[in-house]
Amino acid sequence: MNLGRRYAASRDPDDNLLLATATAGEARFLITNDRDLLEVPDELRQALKYAIVASQEFLKQWDTEH
């Protein structure tokens, strides 16, 4: 059984589960106000297929797209 990619990029080890879940679920966004997730290194951000955004930033994007 393949459990998917495991991450170790967040300063908070518990947040790495959220990164893995968003990847496995093929998310477009990971919406959070958690500083540890919002400050994940740029190298990882560029490799992810989803954006990590604060809730206010997401709502601004949503309003302009809809």
RAMORA-V868509 format. One record per helix or strand. SS is the DSSP state (H for helix, E for strand). FROM is the first residue (numbers start at 0). TO is the last residue. If there is no record, write none. Layout:
ss=SS from=FROM to=TO
ss=SS from=FROM to=TO
//
This chain:
ss=H from=12 to=23
ss=E from=28 to=30
ss=H from=34 to=37
ss=H from=41 to=46
ss=E from=50 to=52
ss=H from=54 to=64
//
